[in-house]
Amino acid sequence: MDETTVQLLCPECGKRWQQPPSALPPSKATFHCPNCHASRPTAEFMRTDRDLRTLKLLG
């Protein structure tokens, strides 16, 4: 079985990547871009509303 991933997009540097929701902090917690180290709530890194819903459901 494939593990579910969410798509992330840094609002500052534009880096795109995927991670399992279980590896991310809750949607309102501070998350840091691995590329430029921008700090924002995890929800702001979700590429789509579907990714945000998945994070909230499975994270």
PDB file of N, CA, C and O in Angstrom, chain B, residues numbered from 101:
ATOM      1  N   MET B 101       0.848  -1.183   0.000  1.00  0.00           N
ATOM      2  CA  MET B 101       0.000   0.000   0.000  1.00  0.00           C
ATOM      3  C   MET B 101       0.891   1.242   0.000  1.00  0.00           C
ATOM      4  O   MET B 101       1.871   1.306   0.741  1.00  0.00           O
ATOM      5  N   ASP B 102       0.552   2.218  -0.822  1.00  0.00           N
ATOM      6  CA  ASP B 102       1.290   3.474  -0.898  1.00  0.00           C
ATOM      7  C   ASP B 102       0.893   4.376   0.257  1.00  0.00           C
ATOM      8  O   ASP B 102      -0.274   4.440   0.643  1.00  0.00           O
ATOM      9  N   GLU B 103       1.880   5.072   0.801  1.00  0.00           N
ATOM     10  CA  GLU B 103       1.606   6.025   1.865  1.00  0.00           C
ATOM     11  C   GLU B 103       1.098   7.322   1.251  1.00  0.00           C
ATOM     12  O   GLU B 103       1.604   7.767   0.221  1.00  0.00           O
ATOM     13  N   THR B 104       0.104   7.922   1.880  1.00  0.00           N
ATOM     14  CA  THR B 104      -0.453   9.184   1.415  1.00  0.00           C
ATOM     15  C   THR B 104       0.555  10.300   1.612  1.00  0.00           C
ATOM     16  O   THR B 104       1.240  10.356   2.634  1.00  0.00           O
ATOM     17  N   THR B 105       0.643  11.182   0.638  1.00  0.00           N
ATOM     18  CA  THR B 105       1.496  12.356   0.763  1.00  0.00           C
ATOM     19  C   THR B 105       0.683  13.601   0.450  1.00  0.00           C
ATOM     20  O   THR B 105      -0.347  13.538  -0.221  1.00  0.00           O
ATOM     21  N   VAL B 106       1.160  14.719   0.944  1.00  0.00           N
ATOM     22  CA  VAL B 106       0.579  16.015   0.592  1.00  0.00           C
ATOM     23  C   VAL B 106       1.630  16.795  -0.168  1.00  0.00           C
ATOM     24  O   VAL B 106       2.830  16.610   0.039  1.00  0.00           O
ATOM     25  N   GLN B 107       1.170  17.668  -1.051  1.00  0.00           N
ATOM     26  CA  GLN B 107       2.074  18.499  -1.841  1.00  0.00           C
ATOM     27  C   GLN B 107       2.256  19.831  -1.128  1.00  0.00           C
ATOM     28  O   GLN B 107       1.295  20.460  -0.684  1.00  0.00           O
ATOM     29  N   LEU B 108       3.508  20.239  -1.033  1.00  0.00           N
ATOM     30  CA  LEU B 108       3.836  21.494  -0.369  1.00  0.00           C
ATOM     31  C   LEU B 108       4.454  22.461  -1.361  1.00  0.00           C
ATOM     32  O   LEU B 108       5.091  22.060  -2.336  1.00  0.00           O
ATOM     33  N   LEU B 109       4.253  23.742  -1.092  1.00  0.00           N
ATOM     34  CA  LEU B 109       4.802  24.815  -1.909  1.00  0.00           C
ATOM     35  C   LEU B 109       5.187  25.947  -0.977  1.00  0.00           C
ATOM     36  O   LEU B 109       4.338  26.480  -0.261  1.00  0.00           O
ATOM     37  N   CYS B 110       6.460  26.321  -0.979  1.00  0.00           N
ATOM     38  CA  CYS B 110       6.896  27.428  -0.134  1.00  0.00           C
ATOM     39  C   CYS B 110       6.402  28.737  -0.739  1.00  0.00           C
ATOM     40  O   CYS B 110       6.690  29.028  -1.899  1.00  0.00           O
ATOM     41  N   PRO B 111       5.661  29.528   0.037  1.00  0.00           N
ATOM     42  CA  PRO B 111       5.153  30.802  -0.482  1.00  0.00           C
ATOM     43  C   PRO B 111       6.249  31.840  -0.713  1.00  0.00           C
ATOM     44  O   PRO B 111       6.012  32.841  -1.389  1.00  0.00           O
ATOM     45  N   GLU B 112       7.438  31.618  -0.165  1.00  0.00           N
ATOM     46  CA  GLU B 112       8.516  32.597  -0.338  1.00  0.00           C
ATOM     47  C   GLU B 112       9.482  32.242  -1.459  1.00  0.00           C
ATOM     48  O   GLU B 112       9.788  33.090  -2.298  1.00  0.00           O
ATOM     49  N   CYS B 113       9.969  31.000  -1.490  1.00  0.00           N
ATOM     50  CA  CYS B 113      10.981  30.650  -2.498  1.00  0.00           C
ATOM     51  C   CYS B 113      10.438  29.813  -3.656  1.00  0.00           C
ATOM     52  O   CYS B 113      11.124  29.635  -4.663  1.00  0.00           O
ATOM     53  N   GLY B 114       9.214  29.298  -3.523  1.00  0.00           N
ATOM     54  CA  GLY B 114       8.609  28.534  -4.599  1.00  0.00           C
ATOM     55  C   GLY B 114       9.003  27.067  -4.650  1.00  0.00           C
ATOM     56  O   GLY B 114       8.603  26.365  -5.579  1.00  0.00           O
ATOM     57  N   LYS B 115       9.777  26.578  -3.678  1.00  0.00           N
ATOM     58  CA  LYS B 115      10.159  25.160  -3.652  1.00  0.00           C
ATOM     59  C   LYS B 115       8.907  24.301  -3.553  1.00  0.00           C
ATOM     60  O   LYS B 115       7.990  24.608  -2.791  1.00  0.00           O
ATOM     61  N   ARG B 116       8.876  23.218  -4.334  1.00  0.00           N
ATOM     62  CA  ARG B 116       7.768  22.258  -4.310  1.00  0.00           C
ATOM     63  C   ARG B 116       8.308  20.904  -3.889  1.00  0.00           C
ATOM     64  O   ARG B 116       9.371  20.481  -4.343  1.00  0.00           O
ATOM     65  N   TRP B 117       7.560  20.217  -3.005  1.00  0.00           N
ATOM     66  CA  TRP B 117       7.943  18.878  -2.589  1.00  0.00           C
ATOM     67  C   TRP B 117       6.734  18.182  -1.986  1.00  0.00           C
ATOM     68  O   TRP B 117       5.668  18.778  -1.832  1.00  0.00           O
ATOM     69  N   GLN B 118       6.920  16.892  -1.642  1.00  0.00           N
ATOM     70  CA  GLN B 118       5.859  16.096  -1.043  1.00  0.00           C
ATOM     71  C   GLN B 118       6.361  15.474   0.247  1.00  0.00           C
ATOM     72  O   GLN B 118       7.542  15.154   0.383  1.00  0.00           O
ATOM     73  N   GLN B 119       5.443  15.307   1.193  1.00  0.00           N
ATOM     74  CA  GLN B 119       5.756  14.646   2.451  1.00  0.00           C
ATOM     75  C   GLN B 119       4.505  13.963   2.957  1.00  0.00           C
ATOM     76  O   GLN B 119       3.395  14.388   2.639  1.00  0.00           O
ATOM     77  N   PRO B 120       4.668  12.904   3.746  1.00  0.00           N
ATOM     78  CA  PRO B 120       3.490  12.312   4.387  1.00  0.00           C
ATOM     79  C   PRO B 120       2.958  13.264   5.456  1.00  0.00           C
ATOM     80  O   PRO B 120       3.748  13.917   6.137  1.00  0.00           O
ATOM     81  N   PRO B 121       1.653  13.355   5.617  1.00  0.00           N
ATOM     82  CA  PRO B 121       1.088  14.260   6.618  1.00  0.00           C
ATOM     83  C   PRO B 121       1.572  13.936   8.030  1.00  0.00           C
ATOM     84  O   PRO B 121       1.678  14.827   8.872  1.00  0.00           O
ATOM     85  N   SER B 122       1.862  12.678   8.286  1.00  0.00           N
ATOM     86  CA  SER B 122       2.317  12.277   9.622  1.00  0.00           C
ATOM     87  C   SER B 122       3.700  12.847   9.947  1.00  0.00           C
ATOM     88  O   SER B 122       4.082  12.877  11.117  1.00  0.00           O
ATOM     89  N   ALA B 123       4.454  13.295   8.952  1.00  0.00           N
ATOM     90  CA  ALA B 123       5.795  13.860   9.160  1.00  0.00           C
ATOM     91  C   ALA B 123       5.757  15.376   9.335  1.00  0.00           C
ATOM     92  O   ALA B 123       6.800  16.008   9.505  1.00  0.00           O
ATOM     93  N   LEU B 124       4.570  15.956   9.295  1.00  0.00           N
ATOM     94  CA  LEU B 124       4.421  17.417   9.381  1.00  0.00           C
ATOM     95  C   LEU B 124       3.766  17.820  10.698  1.00  0.00           C
ATOM     96  O   LEU B 124       3.004  17.043  11.274  1.00  0.00           O
ATOM     97  N   PRO B 125       4.058  19.028  11.180  1.00  0.00           N
ATOM     98  CA  PRO B 125       3.367  19.517  12.377  1.00  0.00           C
ATOM     99  C   PRO B 125       1.908  19.856  12.049  1.00  0.00           C
ATOM    100  O   PRO B 125       1.551  19.945  10.874  1.00  0.00           O
ATOM    101  N   PRO B 126       1.071  20.046  13.056  1.00  0.00           N
ATOM    102  CA  PRO B 126      -0.326  20.429  12.817  1.00  0.00           C
ATOM    103  C   PRO B 126      -0.431  21.690  11.954  1.00  0.00           C
ATOM    104  O   PRO B 126       0.520  22.465  11.852  1.00  0.00           O
ATOM    105  N   SER B 127      -1.589  21.882  11.340  1.00  0.00           N
ATOM    106  CA  SER B 127      -1.771  22.958  10.359  1.00  0.00           C
ATOM    107  C   SER B 127      -1.499  24.360  10.908  1.00  0.00           C
ATOM    108  O   SER B 127      -1.073  25.233  10.152  1.00  0.00           O
ATOM    109  N   LYS B 128      -1.729  24.595  12.186  1.00  0.00           N
ATOM    110  CA  LYS B 128      -1.522  25.933  12.750  1.00  0.00           C
ATOM    111  C   LYS B 128      -0.143  26.101  13.380  1.00  0.00           C
ATOM    112  O   LYS B 128       0.227  27.210  13.764  1.00  0.00           O
ATOM    113  N   ALA B 129       0.623  25.015  13.492  1.00  0.00           N
ATOM    114  CA  ALA B 129       1.959  25.088  14.083  1.00  0.00           C
ATOM    115  C   ALA B 129       2.950  25.669  13.074  1.00  0.00           C
ATOM    116  O   ALA B 129       2.724  25.610  11.866  1.00  0.00           O
ATOM    117  N   THR B 130       4.039  26.223  13.577  1.00  0.00           N
ATOM    118  CA  THR B 130       5.049  26.820  12.714  1.00  0.00           C
ATOM    119  C   THR B 130       5.844  25.726  11.999  1.00  0.00           C
ATOM    120  O   THR B 130       6.271  24.742  12.602  1.00  0.00           O
ATOM    121  N   PHE B 131       6.026  25.931  10.706  1.00  0.00           N
ATOM    122  CA  PHE B 131       6.791  25.008   9.865  1.00  0.00           C
ATOM    123  C   PHE B 131       7.848  25.829   9.144  1.00  0.00           C
ATOM    124  O   PHE B 131       7.628  27.000   8.834  1.00  0.00           O
ATOM    125  N   HIS B 132       8.989  25.217   8.880  1.00  0.00           N
ATOM    126  CA  HIS B 132      10.104  25.917   8.244  1.00  0.00           C
ATOM    127  C   HIS B 132      10.416  25.274   6.900  1.00  0.00           C
ATOM    128  O   HIS B 132      10.551  24.053   6.819  1.00  0.00           O
ATOM    129  N   CYS B 133      10.532  26.064   5.860  1.00  0.00           N
ATOM    130  CA  CYS B 133      10.894  25.576   4.532  1.00  0.00           C
ATOM    131  C   CYS B 133      12.313  24.989   4.603  1.00  0.00           C
ATOM    132  O   CYS B 133      13.219  25.635   5.129  1.00  0.00           O
ATOM    133  N   PRO B 134      12.512  23.775   4.078  1.00  0.00           N
ATOM    134  CA  PRO B 134      13.848  23.187   4.099  1.00  0.00           C
ATOM    135  C   PRO B 134      14.811  23.867   3.122  1.00  0.00           C
ATOM    136  O   PRO B 134      16.019  23.637   3.181  1.00  0.00           O
ATOM    137  N   ASN B 135      14.285  24.691   2.237  1.00  0.00           N
ATOM    138  CA  ASN B 135      15.120  25.352   1.235  1.00  0.00           C
ATOM    139  C   ASN B 135      15.562  26.751   1.689  1.00  0.00           C
ATOM    140  O   ASN B 135      16.756  27.048   1.723  1.00  0.00           O
ATOM    141  N   CYS B 136      14.597  27.600   2.034  1.00  0.00           N
ATOM    142  CA  CYS B 136      14.928  28.989   2.388  1.00  0.00           C
ATOM    143  C   CYS B 136      14.715  29.289   3.868  1.00  0.00           C
ATOM    144  O   CYS B 136      15.032  30.386   4.328  1.00  0.00           O
ATOM    145  N   HIS B 137      14.182  28.328   4.616  1.00  0.00           N
ATOM    146  CA  HIS B 137      13.954  28.440   6.056  1.00  0.00           C
ATOM    147  C   HIS B 137      12.889  29.464   6.427  1.00  0.00           C
ATOM    148  O   HIS B 137      12.882  29.971   7.549  1.00  0.00           O
ATOM    149  N   ALA B 138      11.993  29.772   5.500  1.00  0.00           N
ATOM    150  CA  ALA B 138      10.859  30.650   5.818  1.00  0.00           C
ATOM    151  C   ALA B 138      10.017  29.968   6.892  1.00  0.00           C
ATOM    152  O   ALA B 138       9.855  28.748   6.877  1.00  0.00           O
ATOM    153  N   SER B 139       9.488  30.747   7.815  1.00  0.00           N
ATOM    154  CA  SER B 139       8.677  30.211   8.913  1.00  0.00           C
ATOM    155  C   SER B 139       7.257  30.741   8.801  1.00  0.00           C
ATOM    156  O   SER B 139       7.013  31.948   8.813  1.00  0.00           O
ATOM    157  N   ARG B 140       6.331  29.799   8.691  1.00  0.00           N
ATOM    158  CA  ARG B 140       4.908  30.139   8.581  1.00  0.00           C
ATOM    159  C   ARG B 140       4.103  28.979   9.140  1.00  0.00           C
ATOM    160  O   ARG B 140       4.664  27.912   9.388  1.00  0.00           O
ATOM    161  N   PRO B 141       2.792  29.158   9.347  1.00  0.00           N
ATOM    162  CA  PRO B 141       1.969  28.017   9.739  1.00  0.00           C
ATOM    163  C   PRO B 141       2.016  26.946   8.641  1.00  0.00           C
ATOM    164  O   PRO B 141       2.056  27.268   7.453  1.00  0.00           O
ATOM    165  N   THR B 142       2.011  25.707   9.038  1.00  0.00           N
ATOM    166  CA  THR B 142       2.086  24.594   8.085  1.00  0.00           C
ATOM    167  C   THR B 142       1.018  24.717   7.006  1.00  0.00           C
ATOM    168  O   THR B 142       1.274  24.393   5.846  1.00  0.00           O
ATOM    169  N   ALA B 143      -0.175  25.181   7.370  1.00  0.00           N
ATOM    170  CA  ALA B 143      -1.273  25.314   6.409  1.00  0.00           C
ATOM    171  C   ALA B 143      -0.898  26.181   5.213  1.00  0.00           C
ATOM    172  O   ALA B 143      -1.387  25.949   4.107  1.00  0.00           O
ATOM    173  N   GLU B 144      -0.041  27.169   5.417  1.00  0.00           N
ATOM    174  CA  GLU B 144       0.334  28.071   4.324  1.00  0.00           C
ATOM    175  C   GLU B 144       1.266  27.402   3.310  1.00  0.00           C
ATOM    176  O   GLU B 144       1.486  27.947   2.228  1.00  0.00           O
ATOM    177  N   PHE B 145       1.808  26.249   3.636  1.00  0.00           N
ATOM    178  CA  PHE B 145       2.677  25.517   2.714  1.00  0.00           C
ATOM    179  C   PHE B 145       1.906  24.503   1.868  1.00  0.00           C
ATOM    180  O   PHE B 145       2.465  23.941   0.926  1.00  0.00           O
ATOM    181  N   MET B 146       0.640  24.263   2.185  1.00  0.00           N
ATOM    182  CA  MET B 146      -0.143  23.295   1.416  1.00  0.00           C
ATOM    183  C   MET B 146      -0.445  23.856   0.033  1.00  0.00           C
ATOM    184  O   MET B 146      -0.869  25.003  -0.105  1.00  0.00           O
ATOM    185  N   ARG B 147      -0.222  23.031  -0.992  1.00  0.00           N
ATOM    186  CA  ARG B 147      -0.434  23.508  -2.364  1.00  0.00           C
ATOM    187  C   ARG B 147      -1.897  23.674  -2.707  1.00  0.00           C
ATOM    188  O   ARG B 147      -2.258  24.606  -3.426  1.00  0.00           O
ATOM    189  N   THR B 148      -2.746  22.796  -2.211  1.00  0.00           N
ATOM    190  CA  THR B 148      -4.172  22.859  -2.555  1.00  0.00           C
ATOM    191  C   THR B 148      -5.025  22.716  -1.295  1.00  0.00           C
ATOM    192  O   THR B 148      -4.524  22.336  -0.237  1.00  0.00           O
ATOM    193  N   ASP B 149      -6.297  23.020  -1.417  1.00  0.00           N
ATOM    194  CA  ASP B 149      -7.230  22.814  -0.312  1.00  0.00           C
ATOM    195  C   ASP B 149      -7.324  21.332   0.040  1.00  0.00           C
ATOM    196  O   ASP B 149      -7.496  20.973   1.205  1.00  0.00           O
ATOM    197  N   ARG B 150      -7.210  20.477  -0.972  1.00  0.00           N
ATOM    198  CA  ARG B 150      -7.253  19.025  -0.737  1.00  0.00           C
ATOM    199  C   ARG B 150      -6.069  18.596   0.135  1.00  0.00           C
ATOM    200  O   ARG B 150      -6.226  17.776   1.039  1.00  0.00           O
ATOM    201  N   ASP B 151      -4.886  19.151  -0.139  1.00  0.00           N
ATOM    202  CA  ASP B 151      -3.721  18.836   0.680  1.00  0.00           C
ATOM    203  C   ASP B 151      -3.940  19.289   2.123  1.00  0.00           C
ATOM    204  O   ASP B 151      -3.564  18.581   3.057  1.00  0.00           O
ATOM    205  N   LEU B 152      -4.540  20.449   2.309  1.00  0.00           N
ATOM    206  CA  LEU B 152      -4.809  20.954   3.649  1.00  0.00           C
ATOM    207  C   LEU B 152      -5.803  20.048   4.379  1.00  0.00           C
ATOM    208  O   LEU B 152      -5.608  19.735   5.554  1.00  0.00           O
ATOM    209  N   ARG B 153      -6.854  19.632   3.698  1.00  0.00           N
ATOM    210  CA  ARG B 153      -7.828  18.718   4.306  1.00  0.00           C
ATOM    211  C   ARG B 153      -7.169  17.399   4.696  1.00  0.00           C
ATOM    212  O   ARG B 153      -7.445  16.850   5.763  1.00  0.00           O
ATOM    213  N   THR B 154      -6.297  16.897   3.824  1.00  0.00           N
ATOM    214  CA  THR B 154      -5.590  15.637   4.121  1.00  0.00           C
ATOM    215  C   THR B 154      -4.697  15.800   5.337  1.00  0.00           C
ATOM    216  O   THR B 154      -4.650  14.918   6.195  1.00  0.00           O
ATOM    217  N   LEU B 155      -3.984  16.925   5.421  1.00  0.00           N
ATOM    218  CA  LEU B 155      -3.134  17.190   6.585  1.00  0.00           C
ATOM    219  C   LEU B 155      -3.961  17.199   7.869  1.00  0.00           C
ATOM    220  O   LEU B 155      -3.576  16.585   8.864  1.00  0.00           O
ATOM    221  N   LYS B 156      -5.088  17.889   7.843  1.00  0.00           N
ATOM    222  CA  LYS B 156      -5.919  17.985   9.032  1.00  0.00           C
ATOM    223  C   LYS B 156      -6.509  16.631   9.412  1.00  0.00           C
ATOM    224  O   LYS B 156      -6.679  16.345  10.597  1.00  0.00           O
ATOM    225  N   LEU B 157      -6.821  15.804   8.434  1.00  0.00           N
ATOM    226  CA  LEU B 157      -7.428  14.493   8.684  1.00  0.00           C
ATOM    227  C   LEU B 157      -6.405  13.468   9.141  1.00  0.00           C
ATOM    228  O   LEU B 157      -6.666  12.712  10.076  1.00  0.00           O
ATOM    229  N   LEU B 158      -5.247  13.430   8.497  1.00  0.00           N
ATOM    230  CA  LEU B 158      -4.267  12.378   8.751  1.00  0.00           C
ATOM    231  C   LEU B 158      -3.039  12.818   9.542  1.00  0.00           C
ATOM    232  O   LEU B 158      -2.277  11.980  10.024  1.00  0.00           O
ATOM    233  N   GLY B 159      -2.845  14.125   9.677  1.00  0.00           N
ATOM    234  CA  GLY B 159      -1.640  14.637  10.326  1.00  0.00           C
ATOM    235  C   GLY B 159      -1.623  14.477  11.817  1.00  0.00           C
ATOM    236  O   GLY B 159      -0.657  14.873  12.469  1.00  0.00           O
TER     237      GLY B 159
END
